[in-house]
Amino acid sequence: DEQIRQAFVDSSDPDLAIDWLMASLRHTFASVTRYDNLDALLQAHPDVVVMLDTYNQLLTQRNDLVEARFVAKFYDLDLQYIAKAE
């Protein structure tokens, strides 16, 4: 039902994955900062940049598979790729 799907989407917190990643990174790094945009990030000149890519597939009438994938890509202060975690 489209109404059920839309209710789930409307009630889902899009920041859950970001909050989880930030909490996880705080175990390894001295400080973790979330930037609202690329300009703010570039002005701050952080030592390491992490970009989070998420994919979520919701339950539908035609598909009972619920899937979520998260990929964190790490870059140095010159925005050169270091590694990724999935």
N, C-alpha and C positions, 0 to 999 in steps of 0.2 A: 504494500500500500504506500503510495507516494506521501501521504500525510505522516505516516509512521517514520518513513525515511527522513523526511524534512524535519520532523520533531527531533530526531536523533542528531541530525546535523546542527540544528539550531541550539541544542543543549550541549554540544560538545565544546570543550574548551580548547581552542587552537594553541594555547600556550603550554599545554601539558607536556609535549615533547621537548620544547625549549627549556621548560623548568626542570625536567628530568635531566637533560644534558648538562645544564648549568650546575645542578647539584652534583652530578657525577664528576664534572671537571674540577669542582672545588676540592675534591679529594686529592688531586694531583697538582694543581696550580695554586700559587699564592693568592691570586685574585682572578676573578672572572667578571667581565662586564658585558652587558648586552647593549648593542648599539641599535638605535631605531632606523638608521639609514646608512648607506655607504659613505656619504660625505662625513658623517660624524666618526665613523670607523677610521677613515683615512686621516682625519685631523688628529686622532688620538695616537696614531702610530703604535699599535700594540705589538708585543713580541711575537705572539702567535694568534692566528685568526682561525676560527672554526666555523664552517658553514654547514648548517643542518638541512638535509633534504629528506622530506618525509613523503610517504605514500600510504594512503589508507583506502581500503575497499570495504564498503558497508554491506551489510546483509540486505538482500533484496528477495522478492518472491521467486525470481528465477535463479538466484545464486545464494547458497547457504554458507559460502566461504567468506569469513571475515579475516582480513589481512592488514597488517601494519608493518611497514619497513622504515628503518631509519638509517641514514648514512651521514656520518660526520666526516667532513673533509678538512684536514689541517693544512694551513699555509704559514710560511714564515713572515717576518715583518715586511719583506719585499713582495709579498703575495705569491711566492713561489710554492708550488705544491710540495707537501712533506709526506703525507700518508692519509689513509682513511680508515674509519672504524664502522662496521656494519652491525 
